[in-house]
């Protein structure tokens, strides 16, 4: 059991876990901002375009049998959540794309450094051979 907790501690202390925790917190806050943007800015404007004041209130009521309460299908909220998702997915796509570009540039730079180091090593070895002759 001690080994398990030791491994967990090593895992939790690694930078990746801390980075992930920060990303989750920032992502939650970003999600709230996007939800507010969609609910308070975009959907009212869409409502004006379609002649409705609040798209989120769009619903379809289905009467049920034998006097039970009717079933309400709130498709306006569903549309609002789809717009939330599309905006968040777009920004995540852009962020991942930017990060991958930066990572690719770093890898290319490291490759270039490695090639330079190999070339310098070869030159050094050739110079050593020349001195020995």
Secondary structure, DSSP 4 states (H G I P E B T S, - for coil): -HHHHHHHHHHHHSHHHHHHHHHHHHHHHHHHHHHHHIIIIIHHHHHHHHT-S-GGG--EEEPPGGGPPPEEE-HHHHHHHHHHHHHHHHHHHHHHHHHHHHHHHHHHHHHHHHHHHHHHHHHHHHHHHHHH-
